[in-house]
Amino acid sequence: MINQITQAQPQVKAEPAKPCVSKTFYQQVLDFVKNPFCRDHIDRTHAPKGIAMASINLAADKIMNLPGFNEGDKVEVDGPVWYNGDGKVDKFNEKVLDFNMRMKVPGDFDTYKVKDGKINISIKVEKQDDGSVMVTTTDHNDNDKAIAEKGNIIAGTNKYTIKGDTQTVTLAIRGSGKLTLTSDQMGDYSIDINKK
């Protein structure tokens, strides 16, 4: 017989939300749009009636708010015409978004090495201490050759643009578990990424 000892957990009293520096709720929303990574922009206790606060997700635990996506998720990759594939969200937390995708491509591909008719790449966006991000694209078919570039994340309406000196990657949110990825590294192609 095993004796189980339970201890009463101390009660933690929730502290009221800290007021934001901005005076009005609307100014707080504008501040949030300018810098969505700051947790303290929106004081939820002073929201005017009729404003659905649930629609504003600060994604405090993720580097970007990508609804429906979590670390470990498997995804379908839908490229142009019949050039499809699969992938996985390897890491997704407050500092890193790292996902891998393998997909068929049309003939030769200038940017990435094609092996057995497919590219196999990882795209990693990692937040730096200075608030910028490091974007690293790794070509797994070319001895894990990596291209890294410092840049910034620009939050827009239902999309994030990761802009560096030589490349731009855009993740457009089409719904829960649905993204469209465009990158100047991939030319005119856009890729739909859908959670399985």
N, C-alpha and C positions, 0 to 999 in steps of 0.2 A: 504494500500500500504506500502510495506516495502522498506525503503531506504537501499541500500547496499553500504557500504563504502569500497573501496579497497585501500590499500596502496601499493606503489611501493616497492618491495622487494630489499634490497641492493644487488648489484652485488658482488658475491664472486669470486675472481680471483683464478684460480687453480695455486697452486705452482708447480714448476717443481719437478720431482722425485729426492729424495736425493740420491746421489751416495752411493753405498755400500762400505764397508770397503775393500772388495776384489777388485783386479785390473781387472781381466778378467771376462767376462760373464760365461765362463766355470767354473771358480773357484766359482762364485756365485751359480751356479747350484749345485756344490758339497757341498757348505755350506748349501744350502737349503735341500739337502738330509739328511745331518747330523742333522739339526734342522728345520723341516718344519713349526714350529709354529712361527718363527721369520718373521715378515712382510717385513723387509727391505733387505732380501737376494738378490732379483733379481731387478736390475735396468733395467726396461723394455725399457728405452730410448736408451740403448746401446746394444741391442740384435743384433747379426749378422744377415744379411739378410738370409732368408731361414729358420730361426728358428721360428716355430709357437708358439708364446708366449701364445696363447689361450690354448694350451695343458698343460701348467703349471698353475694350479689353486692353489693359496696359501691358499684358504679357510680361509681367515682372519676372517670371521664372524662365523665360525664353528670350533668346537674342532677337527674335522677330515673332510677331503674332501671326502664325500660320494655322488657322483653325482646322482641327481634324487630324493634324500631324503630330506624332510623338516619336521619340527615340525608339528604334527597333522596328518601325513600320516598314512593311514591304510595299512597293509601289509598282504600278504599271507605267511604262514610258511610251507615249504615243507621239511619234515623230511624223514628218510629212509623208503622205501617201501610205505605204505599207511598212515604213521603216520604224518598227516598234521594238520594245524591249522591256526590261524590268530593272528594278533597283531596290535600294534600301536606305532608310534614314539611319545612318550609323551613329550619329550623335546629334542631340538637339537639347540644349540647355541654355542657361542665361549667358553663357560666353561663346558657345559654338553651335553652328549648324554645319553638319558634314553628311553629305549623301553621295551614294555611288549609283551609277547607272550604266547599263550595258544595252546598246541598241544597234540594230542594223542601220547601215548608212549607204547612201547611193554612191557606189564606186569608190574612188579615192577621196579622201577627206584631207584637206590641206593642213588642218590644225592638229589632228590626232591620228595616231597610227591605227590602221584597220587590220584586224586579225580575224580570220574566219568570217569576214563580212560584217564585223561589228566593231564599234569603239567601246572601250571600257574605261570610264573616267570617274573621278571623285571631284566634287566641288566642296570646298571647306571655307566657311566664313567664320573668322574668329575675332572676337572683340579684343581690342588692345587696351592697355591701361590709360592711354591718352584719349579714349573715346572713339578712335578710328577703328577700322577693321582690317585684317589681313585676309585677302582672298587667295586661296591656293587651289589651282586646278592640277590634278595629278592624272597622267596618262598611264594606266596600268598595263597597256599593251606595249609600251615603250620603256621598259625597265623602270617603271614608276617615276618617269620624268615629271618634274613639278615646275609650274610657273606660279610664282607668288608675287602679289602686288598689294601695296597698302592703299586703302581707299576709305570711303565713307558710305554709310547707309542713309539713303534719303527715303523717308516714308511718304507715300502718296495715298490717294484714295484707292483702297484695295490693292495696293502693290508696294513693293520695296525695290528700290534701285540701288545696287551696290556699284558705286562709281570709283574707278581708279584712274591712274594717269593714262593707261593704254587700253583698258577694257572696261566694259559696262555689262553687268548682269542684272536682269530684271526678273523678279518673281511676282507675277500677277495672280491674285487670289480670285478663283472662279467660283468658290463655294467651299464648304467643309470638305477637307481632304482632296481638294482639286486646285492645282497651280498650273500656270503657263510660264515656262522658262524661255527667255530670249537672252542671247549673248552675242556680242560682236565677234567672239571667237568662233561662233557657229554660223556666221554669215546671215543669210535671210531666213534661216530655219527657226521655227519656234517649236517647243516641245511641251506637250501636256503631261503633267505628272499627276497621277491619280492613285490615291490610297487603295490597296486591294481589300 
